[in-house]
Amino acid sequence: MPDVTRPTPSSAAAAGTTPASGDVSLKTSRFKVPGEGSSLGISVATVVAMVLVWFAVTRLGLIKPLFLPGPEAVWQQFFEYLTGTANDKPLWQHFVASILRVAVAFWAAFLTAVPVGIAMGMSRVARGIFDPPIEFYRPLPPLAYLPLIIIWFGIDELPKVLLIYLACFAPLALAARSGMKSATHEQINAAYSMGASYGQVIRHVILPSALPEILVGMRIAIGFGWTTLVAAEMVAANVGLGQMVLNASNFLRTDIVIMGIVVIGVVAYLFDMFMRWVERKLVPWKGRI
């Protein structure tokens, strides 16, 4: 009886034939890159689950309303502030005041911190001048130097904006400094070999390479700005989301406190989503090369 051997996949491929339909390679996931795929459905399910747990805990009376009011109580306060029927200024006035403070501080920090960070990345002299003060105050909580700012600048709008400005300045400067190291030596030498000047290398090679890091720094800075908002509006403010939360806490109005926290968090999240959209438009190559 002749010896008949079954062709292996490798021998079949060498012979120009294809293996049978049953000999297919197993695929463990439809995503080839770690972290690939949309997480929107998971995020929505997580938020819904958190709200349901919150509703169940308050409905069953596991936590007193003084410490954790139910979602319906928080929604009622949101509706009253939104329609102007609450015993306070309407929500839009608090919102506009806080937005203006954060926006002015953020863009002032952007216009000053990014050039400082670029200078730190390009010059050892600038790095030696600006690095010590930035690294000194960066880990300090805003409440630590808030009394000093009040003593120096009073209790008007300036100390509020200045406190948020300082919170935004450090991450923007450090991100710009880190971004200046993103361009490789091969890219820089290639630009020089094509006749580019020093200024053209900075403008057309180094700055585009630093842009992704700067945009990440902007996202972090706007988050720090909103984090500092409540501390900034402790300075004799009569309007603002942070002032609304602080004033409600003095009267143990936990429902208003939670409503204000949710509004601040949602606005910060929308800002972050906007910055992600800007990042996709300005640096579509990020993560692909």
Beta strands, then each sheet from edge to edge (+ up, - down):
end
